[in-house]
Amino acid sequence: MNPKRCRLVVDHVVPHRGDQALFLDPGNLQTLCPDDHDQNKQRLEARGYSEERGADGWPVDPQHPANR
């Protein structure tokens, strides 16, 4: 097992995109496992919506194109 992958990553809940107020706000921080941060979170930010599905199989994110 790669020891780096066992650590947590500090992530900004709302992407700061250079905004110092968001960057420095401790309420805007969360911890994620490296895989979730490096794959899922970055994909969500690039796409603009989550692919998460509910128990019925329908996307739960209101921003998902299927919910518009």
Predicted model as a PDB file, atoms N, CA, C, CB and O in Angstrom, pLDDT in the B-factor column:
MODEL        1                                                                  
ATOM      1  N   MET A   1       0.847  -1.186   0.000  1.00 54.00           N  
ATOM      2  CA  MET A   1       0.000   0.000   0.000  1.00 54.00           C  
ATOM      3  C   MET A   1       0.887   1.242   0.000  1.00 54.00           C  
ATOM      4  CB  MET A   1      -0.961   0.002   1.226  1.00 54.00           C  
ATOM      5  O   MET A   1       1.886   1.308   0.716  1.00 54.00           O  
ATOM      6  N   ASN A   2       0.512   2.206  -0.799  1.00 62.00           N  
ATOM      7  CA  ASN A   2       1.247   3.462  -0.882  1.00 62.00           C  
ATOM      8  C   ASN A   2       0.931   4.300   0.365  1.00 62.00           C  
ATOM      9  CB  ASN A   2       0.882   4.240  -2.192  1.00 62.00           C  
ATOM     10  O   ASN A   2      -0.230   4.654   0.570  1.00 62.00           O  
ATOM     11  N   PRO A   3       1.934   4.632   1.211  1.00 60.00           N  
ATOM     12  CA  PRO A   3       1.667   5.379   2.440  1.00 60.00           C  
ATOM     13  C   PRO A   3       1.051   6.751   2.189  1.00 60.00           C  
ATOM     14  CB  PRO A   3       2.939   5.542   3.219  1.00 60.00           C  
ATOM     15  O   PRO A   3       0.301   7.242   3.033  1.00 60.00           O  
ATOM     16  N   LYS A   4       1.345   7.385   1.054  1.00 59.00           N  
ATOM     17  CA  LYS A   4       0.753   8.694   0.761  1.00 59.00           C  
ATOM     18  C   LYS A   4      -0.763   8.594   0.615  1.00 59.00           C  
ATOM     19  CB  LYS A   4       1.365   9.283  -0.516  1.00 59.00           C  
ATOM     20  O   LYS A   4      -1.472   9.538   0.966  1.00 59.00           O  
ATOM     21  N   ARG A   5      -1.271   7.490   0.111  1.00 64.00           N  
ATOM     22  CA  ARG A   5      -2.703   7.349  -0.126  1.00 64.00           C  
ATOM     23  C   ARG A   5      -3.486   7.108   1.150  1.00 64.00           C  
ATOM     24  CB  ARG A   5      -2.955   6.227  -1.087  1.00 64.00           C  
ATOM     25  O   ARG A   5      -4.716   7.130   1.121  1.00 64.00           O  
ATOM     26  N   CYS A   6      -2.808   6.877   2.278  1.00 69.00           N  
ATOM     27  CA  CYS A   6      -3.483   6.611   3.546  1.00 69.00           C  
ATOM     28  C   CYS A   6      -3.787   7.899   4.307  1.00 69.00           C  
ATOM     29  CB  CYS A   6      -2.633   5.689   4.408  1.00 69.00           C  
ATOM     30  O   CYS A   6      -4.503   7.871   5.308  1.00 69.00           O  
ATOM     31  N   ARG A   7      -3.262   8.999   3.853  1.00 84.00           N  
ATOM     32  CA  ARG A   7      -3.445  10.268   4.557  1.00 84.00           C  
ATOM     33  C   ARG A   7      -4.700  10.973   4.068  1.00 84.00           C  
ATOM     34  CB  ARG A   7      -2.219  11.173   4.369  1.00 84.00           C  
ATOM     35  O   ARG A   7      -5.242  10.654   3.010  1.00 84.00           O  
ATOM     36  N   LEU A   8      -5.148  11.934   4.857  1.00 88.00           N  
ATOM     37  CA  LEU A   8      -6.282  12.760   4.457  1.00 88.00           C  
ATOM     38  C   LEU A   8      -5.782  14.021   3.768  1.00 88.00           C  
ATOM     39  CB  LEU A   8      -7.160  13.119   5.676  1.00 88.00           C  
ATOM     40  O   LEU A   8      -4.657  14.465   3.996  1.00 88.00           O  
ATOM     41  N   VAL A   9      -6.626  14.586   2.930  1.00 86.00           N  
ATOM     42  CA  VAL A   9      -6.322  15.809   2.195  1.00 86.00           C  
ATOM     43  C   VAL A   9      -7.286  16.887   2.679  1.00 86.00           C  
ATOM     44  CB  VAL A   9      -6.435  15.594   0.637  1.00 86.00           C  
ATOM     45  O   VAL A   9      -8.481  16.632   2.828  1.00 86.00           O  
ATOM     46  N   VAL A  10      -6.771  18.085   2.924  1.00 88.00           N  
ATOM     47  CA  VAL A  10      -7.641  19.212   3.266  1.00 88.00           C  
ATOM     48  C   VAL A  10      -8.183  19.777   1.961  1.00 88.00           C  
ATOM     49  CB  VAL A  10      -6.873  20.315   4.097  1.00 88.00           C  
ATOM     50  O   VAL A  10      -7.431  20.073   1.032  1.00 88.00           O  
ATOM     51  N   ASP A  11      -9.491  19.921   1.913  1.00 88.00           N  
ATOM     52  CA  ASP A  11     -10.173  20.373   0.699  1.00 88.00           C  
ATOM     53  C   ASP A  11     -11.037  21.579   1.011  1.00 88.00           C  
ATOM     54  CB  ASP A  11     -11.029  19.242   0.091  1.00 88.00           C  
ATOM     55  O   ASP A  11     -11.580  21.692   2.110  1.00 88.00           O  
ATOM     56  N   HIS A  12     -11.164  22.474   0.056  1.00 88.00           N  
ATOM     57  CA  HIS A  12     -12.085  23.610   0.190  1.00 88.00           C  
ATOM     58  C   HIS A  12     -13.460  23.153  -0.283  1.00 88.00           C  
ATOM     59  CB  HIS A  12     -11.588  24.862  -0.634  1.00 88.00           C  
ATOM     60  O   HIS A  12     -13.606  22.693  -1.415  1.00 88.00           O  
ATOM     61  N   VAL A  13     -14.470  23.278   0.580  1.00 88.00           N  
ATOM     62  CA  VAL A  13     -15.838  22.876   0.243  1.00 88.00           C  
ATOM     63  C   VAL A  13     -16.310  23.650  -0.980  1.00 88.00           C  
ATOM     64  CB  VAL A  13     -16.797  23.112   1.440  1.00 88.00           C  
ATOM     65  O   VAL A  13     -16.768  23.068  -1.963  1.00 88.00           O  
ATOM     66  N   VAL A  14     -16.192  24.965  -0.903  1.00 87.00           N  
ATOM     67  CA  VAL A  14     -16.479  25.830  -2.049  1.00 87.00           C  
ATOM     68  C   VAL A  14     -15.130  26.175  -2.664  1.00 87.00           C  
ATOM     69  CB  VAL A  14     -17.291  27.139  -1.630  1.00 87.00           C  
ATOM     70  O   VAL A  14     -14.288  26.758  -1.980  1.00 87.00           O  
ATOM     71  N   PRO A  15     -14.893  25.838  -3.926  1.00 84.00           N  
ATOM     72  CA  PRO A  15     -13.596  26.137  -4.538  1.00 84.00           C  
ATOM     73  C   PRO A  15     -13.261  27.627  -4.411  1.00 84.00           C  
ATOM     74  CB  PRO A  15     -13.594  25.716  -6.022  1.00 84.00           C  
ATOM     75  O   PRO A  15     -14.096  28.482  -4.707  1.00 84.00           O  
ATOM     76  N   HIS A  16     -12.046  27.929  -3.973  1.00 87.00           N  
ATOM     77  CA  HIS A  16     -11.690  29.333  -3.727  1.00 87.00           C  
ATOM     78  C   HIS A  16     -11.333  30.082  -4.999  1.00 87.00           C  
ATOM     79  CB  HIS A  16     -10.534  29.410  -2.763  1.00 87.00           C  
ATOM     80  O   HIS A  16     -11.534  31.295  -5.061  1.00 87.00           O  
ATOM     81  N   ARG A  17     -10.813  29.409  -6.014  1.00 84.00           N  
ATOM     82  CA  ARG A  17     -10.462  30.013  -7.294  1.00 84.00           C  
ATOM     83  C   ARG A  17      -9.759  31.365  -7.122  1.00 84.00           C  
ATOM     84  CB  ARG A  17     -11.711  30.183  -8.143  1.00 84.00           C  
ATOM     85  O   ARG A  17     -10.035  32.325  -7.841  1.00 84.00           O  
ATOM     86  N   GLY A  18      -8.836  31.410  -6.138  1.00 89.00           N  
ATOM     87  CA  GLY A  18      -8.047  32.618  -5.908  1.00 89.00           C  
ATOM     88  C   GLY A  18      -8.662  33.603  -4.931  1.00 89.00           C  
ATOM     89  O   GLY A  18      -8.011  34.586  -4.576  1.00 89.00           O  
ATOM     90  N   ASP A  19      -9.882  33.382  -4.485  1.00 92.00           N  
ATOM     91  CA  ASP A  19     -10.544  34.274  -3.528  1.00 92.00           C  
ATOM     92  C   ASP A  19      -9.945  34.023  -2.142  1.00 92.00           C  
ATOM     93  CB  ASP A  19     -12.102  34.047  -3.518  1.00 92.00           C  
ATOM     94  O   ASP A  19     -10.166  32.967  -1.550  1.00 92.00           O  
ATOM     95  N   GLN A  20      -9.187  34.996  -1.628  1.00 94.00           N  
ATOM     96  CA  GLN A  20      -8.501  34.840  -0.340  1.00 94.00           C  
ATOM     97  C   GLN A  20      -9.466  34.589   0.811  1.00 94.00           C  
ATOM     98  CB  GLN A  20      -7.672  36.072  -0.043  1.00 94.00           C  
ATOM     99  O   GLN A  20      -9.147  33.832   1.727  1.00 94.00           O  
ATOM    100  N   ALA A  21     -10.646  35.217   0.778  1.00 94.00           N  
ATOM    101  CA  ALA A  21     -11.617  35.020   1.858  1.00 94.00           C  
ATOM    102  C   ALA A  21     -12.047  33.554   1.932  1.00 94.00           C  
ATOM    103  CB  ALA A  21     -12.850  35.928   1.651  1.00 94.00           C  
ATOM    104  O   ALA A  21     -12.111  32.982   3.020  1.00 94.00           O  
ATOM    105  N   LEU A  22     -12.341  32.946   0.782  1.00 92.00           N  
ATOM    106  CA  LEU A  22     -12.714  31.531   0.772  1.00 92.00           C  
ATOM    107  C   LEU A  22     -11.526  30.645   1.106  1.00 92.00           C  
ATOM    108  CB  LEU A  22     -13.289  31.141  -0.586  1.00 92.00           C  
ATOM    109  O   LEU A  22     -11.678  29.625   1.779  1.00 92.00           O  
ATOM    110  N   PHE A  23     -10.356  31.025   0.644  1.00 93.00           N  
ATOM    111  CA  PHE A  23      -9.150  30.234   0.893  1.00 93.00           C  
ATOM    112  C   PHE A  23      -8.840  30.164   2.381  1.00 93.00           C  
ATOM    113  CB  PHE A  23      -7.957  30.822   0.136  1.00 93.00           C  
ATOM    114  O   PHE A  23      -8.459  29.108   2.885  1.00 93.00           O  
ATOM    115  N   LEU A  24      -8.998  31.271   3.085  1.00 94.00           N  
ATOM    116  CA  LEU A  24      -8.629  31.357   4.495  1.00 94.00           C  
ATOM    117  C   LEU A  24      -9.757  31.011   5.460  1.00 94.00           C  
ATOM    118  CB  LEU A  24      -8.143  32.727   4.792  1.00 94.00           C  
ATOM    119  O   LEU A  24      -9.513  30.900   6.661  1.00 94.00           O  
ATOM    120  N   ASP A  25     -10.966  30.840   4.979  1.00 96.00           N  
ATOM    121  CA  ASP A  25     -12.118  30.566   5.843  1.00 96.00           C  
ATOM    122  C   ASP A  25     -12.056  29.135   6.377  1.00 96.00           C  
ATOM    123  CB  ASP A  25     -13.440  30.794   5.075  1.00 96.00           C  
ATOM    124  O   ASP A  25     -12.195  28.189   5.602  1.00 96.00           O  
ATOM    125  N   PRO A  26     -11.848  28.952   7.707  1.00 95.00           N  
ATOM    126  CA  PRO A  26     -11.770  27.600   8.251  1.00 95.00           C  
ATOM    127  C   PRO A  26     -13.097  26.835   8.130  1.00 95.00           C  
ATOM    128  CB  PRO A  26     -11.346  27.662   9.707  1.00 95.00           C  
ATOM    129  O   PRO A  26     -13.102  25.604   8.158  1.00 95.00           O  
ATOM    130  N   GLY A  27     -14.205  27.542   7.999  1.00 96.00           N  
ATOM    131  CA  GLY A  27     -15.503  26.895   7.811  1.00 96.00           C  
ATOM    132  C   GLY A  27     -15.683  26.339   6.401  1.00 96.00           C  
ATOM    133  O   GLY A  27     -16.655  25.637   6.124  1.00 96.00           O  
ATOM    134  N   ASN A  28     -14.747  26.655   5.520  1.00 93.00           N  
ATOM    135  CA  ASN A  28     -14.803  26.191   4.135  1.00 93.00           C  
ATOM    136  C   ASN A  28     -13.869  24.999   3.901  1.00 93.00           C  
ATOM    137  CB  ASN A  28     -14.440  27.333   3.184  1.00 93.00           C  
ATOM    138  O   ASN A  28     -13.573  24.649   2.759  1.00 93.00           O  
ATOM    139  N   LEU A  29     -13.412  24.384   4.990  1.00 94.00           N  
ATOM    140  CA  LEU A  29     -12.484  23.268   4.864  1.00 94.00           C  
ATOM    141  C   LEU A  29     -13.140  21.955   5.281  1.00 94.00           C  
ATOM    142  CB  LEU A  29     -11.236  23.522   5.703  1.00 94.00           C  
ATOM    143  O   LEU A  29     -13.994  21.915   6.167  1.00 94.00           O  
ATOM    144  N   GLN A  30     -12.716  20.891   4.620  1.00 91.00           N  
ATOM    145  CA  GLN A  30     -13.143  19.545   4.978  1.00 91.00           C  
ATOM    146  C   GLN A  30     -11.980  18.608   4.671  1.00 91.00           C  
ATOM    147  CB  GLN A  30     -14.451  19.120   4.203  1.00 91.00           C  
ATOM    148  O   GLN A  30     -11.078  18.961   3.911  1.00 91.00           O  
ATOM    149  N   THR A  31     -12.001  17.427   5.255  1.00 91.00           N  
ATOM    150  CA  THR A  31     -10.979  16.441   4.933  1.00 91.00           C  
ATOM    151  C   THR A  31     -11.591  15.380   4.029  1.00 91.00           C  
ATOM    152  CB  THR A  31     -10.388  15.802   6.221  1.00 91.00           C  
ATOM    153  O   THR A  31     -12.736  14.969   4.211  1.00 91.00           O  
ATOM    154  N   LEU A  32     -10.808  14.953   3.063  1.00 86.00           N  
ATOM    155  CA  LEU A  32     -11.218  13.902   2.135  1.00 86.00           C  
ATOM    156  C   LEU A  32     -10.073  12.905   2.005  1.00 86.00           C  
ATOM    157  CB  LEU A  32     -11.610  14.495   0.738  1.00 86.00           C  
ATOM    158  O   LEU A  32      -8.909  13.244   2.215  1.00 86.00           O  
ATOM    159  N   CYS A  33     -10.424  11.673   1.657  1.00 87.00           N  
ATOM    160  CA  CYS A  33      -9.360  10.733   1.335  1.00 87.00           C  
ATOM    161  C   CYS A  33      -8.771  11.187  -0.005  1.00 87.00           C  
ATOM    162  CB  CYS A  33      -9.892   9.234   1.273  1.00 87.00           C  
ATOM    163  O   CYS A  33      -9.470  11.817  -0.798  1.00 87.00           O  
ATOM    164  N   PRO A  34      -7.512  10.879  -0.267  1.00 86.00           N  
ATOM    165  CA  PRO A  34      -6.872  11.355  -1.500  1.00 86.00           C  
ATOM    166  C   PRO A  34      -7.610  10.937  -2.774  1.00 86.00           C  
ATOM    167  CB  PRO A  34      -5.455  10.846  -1.561  1.00 86.00           C  
ATOM    168  O   PRO A  34      -7.704  11.723  -3.717  1.00 86.00           O  
ATOM    169  N   ASP A  35      -8.133   9.712  -2.810  1.00 79.00           N  
ATOM    170  CA  ASP A  35      -8.843   9.270  -4.014  1.00 79.00           C  
ATOM    171  C   ASP A  35     -10.087  10.112  -4.260  1.00 79.00           C  
ATOM    172  CB  ASP A  35      -9.228   7.794  -3.897  1.00 79.00           C  
ATOM    173  O   ASP A  35     -10.363  10.502  -5.395  1.00 79.00           O  
ATOM    174  N   ASP A  36     -10.844  10.393  -3.190  1.00 77.00           N  
ATOM    175  CA  ASP A  36     -12.059  11.189  -3.362  1.00 77.00           C  
ATOM    176  C   ASP A  36     -11.700  12.597  -3.824  1.00 77.00           C  
ATOM    177  CB  ASP A  36     -12.870  11.243  -2.047  1.00 77.00           C  
ATOM    178  O   ASP A  36     -12.363  13.150  -4.701  1.00 77.00           O  
ATOM    179  N   HIS A  37     -10.662  13.175  -3.244  1.00 76.00           N  
ATOM    180  CA  HIS A  37     -10.254  14.521  -3.634  1.00 76.00           C  
ATOM    181  C   HIS A  37      -9.724  14.550  -5.060  1.00 76.00           C  
ATOM    182  CB  HIS A  37      -9.198  15.050  -2.677  1.00 76.00           C  
ATOM    183  O   HIS A  37     -10.132  15.391  -5.861  1.00 76.00           O  
ATOM    184  N   ASP A  38      -8.814  13.633  -5.378  1.00 76.00           N  
ATOM    185  CA  ASP A  38      -8.124  13.681  -6.664  1.00 76.00           C  
ATOM    186  C   ASP A  38      -8.999  13.242  -7.831  1.00 76.00           C  
ATOM    187  CB  ASP A  38      -6.899  12.821  -6.610  1.00 76.00           C  
ATOM    188  O   ASP A  38      -8.749  13.636  -8.970  1.00 76.00           O  
ATOM    189  N   GLN A  39     -10.004  12.446  -7.568  1.00 79.00           N  
ATOM    190  CA  GLN A  39     -10.839  11.949  -8.665  1.00 79.00           C  
ATOM    191  C   GLN A  39     -12.238  12.556  -8.614  1.00 79.00           C  
ATOM    192  CB  GLN A  39     -10.929  10.419  -8.615  1.00 79.00           C  
ATOM    193  O   GLN A  39     -12.617  13.319  -9.503  1.00 79.00           O  
ATOM    194  N   ASN A  40     -12.996  12.226  -7.593  1.00 79.00           N  
ATOM    195  CA  ASN A  40     -14.404  12.619  -7.543  1.00 79.00           C  
ATOM    196  C   ASN A  40     -14.606  14.125  -7.418  1.00 79.00           C  
ATOM    197  CB  ASN A  40     -15.078  11.932  -6.392  1.00 79.00           C  
ATOM    198  O   ASN A  40     -15.384  14.705  -8.176  1.00 79.00           O  
ATOM    199  N   LYS A  41     -13.924  14.761  -6.482  1.00 78.00           N  
ATOM    200  CA  LYS A  41     -14.128  16.196  -6.254  1.00 78.00           C  
ATOM    201  C   LYS A  41     -13.689  17.019  -7.460  1.00 78.00           C  
ATOM    202  CB  LYS A  41     -13.364  16.650  -5.007  1.00 78.00           C  
ATOM    203  O   LYS A  41     -14.384  17.954  -7.856  1.00 78.00           O  
ATOM    204  N   GLN A  42     -12.551  16.683  -8.042  1.00 80.00           N  
ATOM    205  CA  GLN A  42     -12.076  17.450  -9.193  1.00 80.00           C  
ATOM    206  C   GLN A  42     -12.971  17.244 -10.409  1.00 80.00           C  
ATOM    207  CB  GLN A  42     -10.642  17.060  -9.532  1.00 80.00           C  
ATOM    208  O   GLN A  42     -13.169  18.165 -11.202  1.00 80.00           O  
ATOM    209  N   ARG A  43     -13.507  16.046 -10.554  1.00 83.00           N  
ATOM    210  CA  ARG A  43     -14.441  15.787 -11.656  1.00 83.00           C  
ATOM    211  C   ARG A  43     -15.722  16.594 -11.456  1.00 83.00           C  
ATOM    212  CB  ARG A  43     -14.766  14.272 -11.758  1.00 83.00           C  
ATOM    213  O   ARG A  43     -16.252  17.169 -12.407  1.00 83.00           O  
ATOM    214  N   LEU A  44     -16.218  16.636 -10.223  1.00 81.00           N  
ATOM    215  CA  LEU A  44     -17.422  17.406  -9.914  1.00 81.00           C  
ATOM    216  C   LEU A  44     -17.197  18.885 -10.226  1.00 81.00           C  
ATOM    217  CB  LEU A  44     -17.820  17.222  -8.431  1.00 81.00           C  
ATOM    218  O   LEU A  44     -18.058  19.531 -10.823  1.00 81.00           O  
ATOM    219  N   GLU A  45     -16.040  19.424  -9.824  1.00 79.00           N  
ATOM    220  CA  GLU A  45     -15.763  20.833 -10.080  1.00 79.00           C  
ATOM    221  C   GLU A  45     -15.651  21.125 -11.574  1.00 79.00           C  
ATOM    222  CB  GLU A  45     -14.483  21.250  -9.374  1.00 79.00           C  
ATOM    223  O   GLU A  45     -16.120  22.165 -12.035  1.00 79.00           O  
ATOM    224  N   ALA A  46     -15.047  20.235 -12.320  1.00 85.00           N  
ATOM    225  CA  ALA A  46     -14.900  20.448 -13.762  1.00 85.00           C  
ATOM    226  C   ALA A  46     -16.237  20.328 -14.478  1.00 85.00           C  
ATOM    227  CB  ALA A  46     -13.904  19.447 -14.349  1.00 85.00           C  
ATOM    228  O   ALA A  46     -16.515  21.085 -15.409  1.00 85.00           O  
ATOM    229  N   ARG A  47     -17.060  19.388 -14.052  1.00 89.00           N  
ATOM    230  CA  ARG A  47     -18.340  19.106 -14.703  1.00 89.00           C  
ATOM    231  C   ARG A  47     -19.418  20.099 -14.263  1.00 89.00           C  
ATOM    232  CB  ARG A  47     -18.790  17.672 -14.394  1.00 89.00           C  
ATOM    233  O   ARG A  47     -20.258  20.515 -15.060  1.00 89.00           O  
ATOM    234  N   GLY A  48     -19.378  20.469 -12.981  1.00 86.00           N  
ATOM    235  CA  GLY A  48     -20.368  21.400 -12.457  1.00 86.00           C  
ATOM    236  C   GLY A  48     -21.542  20.726 -11.776  1.00 86.00           C  
ATOM    237  O   GLY A  48     -22.457  21.410 -11.318  1.00 86.00           O  
ATOM    238  N   TYR A  49     -21.541  19.413 -11.697  1.00 88.00           N  
ATOM    239  CA  TYR A  49     -22.599  18.684 -11.000  1.00 88.00           C  
ATOM    240  C   TYR A  49     -22.081  17.315 -10.579  1.00 88.00           C  
ATOM    241  CB  TYR A  49     -23.857  18.541 -11.896  1.00 88.00           C  
ATOM    242  O   TYR A  49     -21.089  16.813 -11.109  1.00 88.00           O  
ATOM    243  N   SER A  50     -22.775  16.731  -9.617  1.00 83.00           N  
ATOM    244  CA  SER A  50     -22.392  15.424  -9.096  1.00 83.00           C  
ATOM    245  C   SER A  50     -23.109  14.319  -9.865  1.00 83.00           C  
ATOM    246  CB  SER A  50     -22.708  15.324  -7.592  1.00 83.00           C  
ATOM    247  O   SER A  50     -24.229  14.496 -10.344  1.00 83.00           O  
ATOM    248  N   GLU A  51     -22.442  13.186  -9.969  1.00 84.00           N  
ATOM    249  CA  GLU A  51     -23.041  11.999 -10.586  1.00 84.00           C  
ATOM    250  C   GLU A  51     -23.704  11.098  -9.546  1.00 84.00           C  
ATOM    251  CB  GLU A  51     -21.979  11.211 -11.356  1.00 84.00           C  
ATOM    252  O   GLU A  51     -24.192  10.019  -9.884  1.00 84.00           O  
ATOM    253  N   GLU A  52     -23.725  11.533  -8.280  1.00 81.00           N  
ATOM    254  CA  GLU A  52     -24.307  10.714  -7.208  1.00 81.00           C  
ATOM    255  C   GLU A  52     -25.764  10.392  -7.521  1.00 81.00           C  
ATOM    256  CB  GLU A  52     -24.199  11.439  -5.845  1.00 81.00           C  
ATOM    257  O   GLU A  52     -26.516  11.248  -7.987  1.00 81.00           O  
ATOM    258  N   ARG A  53     -26.147   9.155  -7.259  1.00 88.00           N  
ATOM    259  CA  ARG A  53     -27.509   8.690  -7.531  1.00 88.00           C  
ATOM    260  C   ARG A  53     -28.216   8.324  -6.238  1.00 88.00           C  
ATOM    261  CB  ARG A  53     -27.492   7.486  -8.484  1.00 88.00           C  
ATOM    262  O   ARG A  53     -27.586   7.848  -5.293  1.00 88.00           O  
ATOM    263  N   GLY A  54     -29.515   8.543  -6.195  1.00 88.00           N  
ATOM    264  CA  GLY A  54     -30.324   8.138  -5.057  1.00 88.00           C  
ATOM    265  C   GLY A  54     -30.673   6.661  -5.142  1.00 88.00           C  
ATOM    266  O   GLY A  54     -30.270   5.975  -6.082  1.00 88.00           O  
ATOM    267  N   ALA A  55     -31.420   6.172  -4.161  1.00 93.00           N  
ATOM    268  CA  ALA A  55     -31.813   4.761  -4.121  1.00 93.00           C  
ATOM    269  C   ALA A  55     -32.629   4.374  -5.350  1.00 93.00           C  
ATOM    270  CB  ALA A  55     -32.614   4.470  -2.852  1.00 93.00           C  
ATOM    271  O   ALA A  55     -32.641   3.212  -5.757  1.00 93.00           O  
ATOM    272  N   ASP A  56     -33.312   5.357  -5.937  1.00 94.00           N  
ATOM    273  CA  ASP A  56     -34.120   5.085  -7.127  1.00 94.00           C  
ATOM    274  C   ASP A  56     -33.308   5.138  -8.420  1.00 94.00           C  
ATOM    275  CB  ASP A  56     -35.261   6.074  -7.208  1.00 94.00           C  
ATOM    276  O   ASP A  56     -33.836   4.894  -9.505  1.00 94.00           O  
ATOM    277  N   GLY A  57     -32.010   5.460  -8.293  1.00 92.00           N  
ATOM    278  CA  GLY A  57     -31.151   5.511  -9.472  1.00 92.00           C  
ATOM    279  C   GLY A  57     -31.136   6.863 -10.158  1.00 92.00           C  
ATOM    280  O   GLY A  57     -30.408   7.054 -11.132  1.00 92.00           O  
ATOM    281  N   TRP A  58     -31.923   7.796  -9.669  1.00 92.00           N  
ATOM    282  CA  TRP A  58     -32.006   9.123 -10.281  1.00 92.00           C  
ATOM    283  C   TRP A  58     -30.944  10.033  -9.670  1.00 92.00           C  
ATOM    284  CB  TRP A  58     -33.424   9.734 -10.095  1.00 92.00           C  
ATOM    285  O   TRP A  58     -30.680   9.923  -8.472  1.00 92.00           O  
ATOM    286  N   PRO A  59     -30.319  10.935 -10.447  1.00 90.00           N  
ATOM    287  CA  PRO A  59     -29.307  11.854  -9.903  1.00 90.00           C  
ATOM    288  C   PRO A  59     -29.891  12.724  -8.795  1.00 90.00           C  
ATOM    289  CB  PRO A  59     -28.735  12.743 -11.019  1.00 90.00           C  
ATOM    290  O   PRO A  59     -31.001  13.241  -8.923  1.00 90.00           O  
ATOM    291  N   VAL A  60     -29.138  12.884  -7.705  1.00 88.00           N  
ATOM    292  CA  VAL A  60     -29.614  13.673  -6.564  1.00 88.00           C  
ATOM    293  C   VAL A  60     -29.233  15.150  -6.670  1.00 88.00           C  
ATOM    294  CB  VAL A  60     -29.059  13.099  -5.275  1.00 88.00           C  
ATOM    295  O   VAL A  60     -29.851  15.988  -6.013  1.00 88.00           O  
ATOM    296  N   ASP A  61     -28.239  15.480  -7.476  1.00 87.00           N  
ATOM    297  CA  ASP A  61     -27.793  16.863  -7.609  1.00 87.00           C  
ATOM    298  C   ASP A  61     -28.764  17.650  -8.484  1.00 87.00           C  
ATOM    299  CB  ASP A  61     -26.370  16.921  -8.199  1.00 87.00           C  
ATOM    300  O   ASP A  61     -28.988  17.283  -9.638  1.00 87.00           O  
ATOM    301  N   PRO A  62     -29.348  18.734  -7.950  1.00 89.00           N  
ATOM    302  CA  PRO A  62     -30.268  19.533  -8.758  1.00 89.00           C  
ATOM    303  C   PRO A  62     -29.624  20.151  -9.989  1.00 89.00           C  
ATOM    304  CB  PRO A  62     -30.857  20.616  -7.921  1.00 89.00           C  
ATOM    305  O   PRO A  62     -30.322  20.533 -10.928  1.00 89.00           O  
ATOM    306  N   GLN A  63     -28.285  20.253  -9.996  1.00 88.00           N  
ATOM    307  CA  GLN A  63     -27.581  20.813 -11.142  1.00 88.00           C  
ATOM    308  C   GLN A  63     -27.343  19.772 -12.241  1.00 88.00           C  
ATOM    309  CB  GLN A  63     -26.256  21.400 -10.694  1.00 88.00           C  
ATOM    310  O   GLN A  63     -26.916  20.122 -13.342  1.00 88.00           O  
ATOM    311  N   HIS A  64     -27.614  18.515 -11.954  1.00 90.00           N  
ATOM    312  CA  HIS A  64     -27.427  17.458 -12.956  1.00 90.00           C  
ATOM    313  C   HIS A  64     -28.380  17.731 -14.136  1.00 90.00           C  
ATOM    314  CB  HIS A  64     -27.691  16.024 -12.330  1.00 90.00           C  
ATOM    315  O   HIS A  64     -29.536  18.092 -13.917  1.00 90.00           O  
ATOM    316  N   PRO A  65     -27.912  17.563 -15.370  1.00 92.00           N  
ATOM    317  CA  PRO A  65     -28.762  17.850 -16.536  1.00 92.00           C  
ATOM    318  C   PRO A  65     -30.103  17.090 -16.533  1.00 92.00           C  
ATOM    319  CB  PRO A  65     -28.003  17.513 -17.801  1.00 92.00           C  
ATOM    320  O   PRO A  65     -31.084  17.577 -17.096  1.00 92.00           O  
ATOM    321  N   ALA A  66     -30.153  15.929 -15.920  1.00 92.00           N  
ATOM    322  CA  ALA A  66     -31.409  15.157 -15.886  1.00 92.00           C  
ATOM    323  C   ALA A  66     -32.447  15.819 -14.990  1.00 92.00           C  
ATOM    324  CB  ALA A  66     -31.144  13.725 -15.399  1.00 92.00           C  
ATOM    325  O   ALA A  66     -33.636  15.518 -15.097  1.00 92.00           O  
ATOM    326  N   ASN A  67     -32.008  16.731 -14.094  1.00 89.00           N  
ATOM    327  CA  ASN A  67     -32.933  17.386 -13.163  1.00 89.00           C  
ATOM    328  C   ASN A  67     -33.297  18.807 -13.581  1.00 89.00           C  
ATOM    329  CB  ASN A  67     -32.330  17.413 -11.781  1.00 89.00           C  
ATOM    330  O   ASN A  67     -33.905  19.548 -12.808  1.00 89.00           O  
ATOM    331  N   ARG A  68     -32.935  19.179 -14.776  1.00 86.00           N  
ATOM    332  CA  ARG A  68     -33.236  20.555 -15.221  1.00 86.00           C  
ATOM    333  C   ARG A  68     -34.484  20.593 -16.053  1.00 86.00           C  
ATOM    334  CB  ARG A  68     -32.075  21.139 -16.019  1.00 86.00           C  
ATOM    335  O   ARG A  68     -34.889  21.661 -16.511  1.00 86.00           O  
TER     336      ARG A  68                                                      
ENDMDL                                                                          
END                                                                             
